[in-house]
Amino acid sequence: MDREEPFEAGCPVPDHPCPLREELESLREAVSRLRELSRKDPLTGLYNFRHLTETLDSEMERTRRTGLPVSLIMADLDRFKRVNDRYGHEVGNRALVHATVLWKRLLRRIDVLCRYGGEEFVAILPGTRLGQAAVAAERLRAGLEGHPLSLDGERISLTASFGADCYLGGENLAPRGFLARADRCLLQAKAAGRNRVCLDESRLTAAPTEVSPQERDALIAGSSGEE
């Protein structure tokens, strides 16, 4: 007795388009789009907190395996409530999109910019040392300050405060702990007058060869900016 061949679903007429196959492909594409949408902020199009924590976990694991550093930049738009109160939430939304578009142009393609929540953003910078991250944060700060939001002929000035931190792989640190460290630096920037970049400078002095003179000069210039 011949053994039965395994059953394979297919079209009765192989040389003709199969409606079932087309429907399955359409469903796969829809699922892929939904999966992508579940990881993105609908206003800015940036990745959301869920994607942030998953990506950060992967990058920190890469650091532990390769020794290549990964840095975080946390940003918070200054006095954002005043923008909402004066111009309305729709203009506030436009300000968030304005910052998003600007900062994406100022970051590298490998960097991952996410909306952390409200007016807070986080950028993951793979293969980046702390001094380099501080320079990148200063570039974002200066870029936003130098490009006000245009609204019906009015120019609305926007600034942001930044905290930067770096993970080198030798610490027992989880993604949320890494985010908390960057957030503490951000709070220092807010407390120091806003519109500036802060980081834990002891982490620079602990590794003096990490920062080039150019990086240190840029960091000093950025931290001296007025509100």
KAMODA-V838603 format. One record per backbone hydrogen bond with DSSP energy under -0.5 kcal/mol. CO is the residue of the C=O (numbers start at 1). NH is the residue of the N-H. Records with the same first field share a line. If there is no record, write none. Layout:
BEGIN
CO->NH  NH
END
This chain:
BEGIN
12->14
13->16
17->19
18->22
19->23
20->24
21->25
22->26
23->27
24->28
25->29
26->30
27->31
28->32
29->33
30->34
31->35
32->36
33->37
34->38
36->39
37->40
39->48
41->45
46->41
47->115
48->52
49->53
50->54
51->55
52->56
53->57
54->58
55->59
56->60
57->61
58->62
59->63
60->64
61->65
62->66
63->67
69->127  128
70->167
71->125
72->165
73->123
74->163
75->121
76->161
77->80
79->82  83
80->84
81->85
82->86
83->87  88
84->88
88->92
89->93
90->94
91->95
92->96
93->97
94->98
95->99
96->100
97->101
98->102
99->103
100->104
101->105
102->106
103->107
108->111
111->113
112->124
113->47
114->116  122
117->120
119->77
120->116  117
121->75
122->114
123->73  125
124->112  126
125->71  128
129->133
130->134
131->135
132->136
133->137
134->138
135->139
136->140
137->141
138->142
139->143
140->144
141->145
142->146
144->147
149->156
151->154
154->151  156
155->157
156->149
159->78
161->76
162->198
163->74
164->200
165->72
167->70
171->173
174->178
175->179
176->180
177->181
178->182
179->183
180->184
181->185
182->186
183->187
184->188
185->189
186->190
187->191
188->192
189->194
190->193
196->162
198->164
199->201
200->203
201->204  205
202->206
204->207
205->208
207->210
208->211
210->212
212->216
213->217
214->218
215->219
216->220
217->221
218->222
219->223
220->224
222->225
END
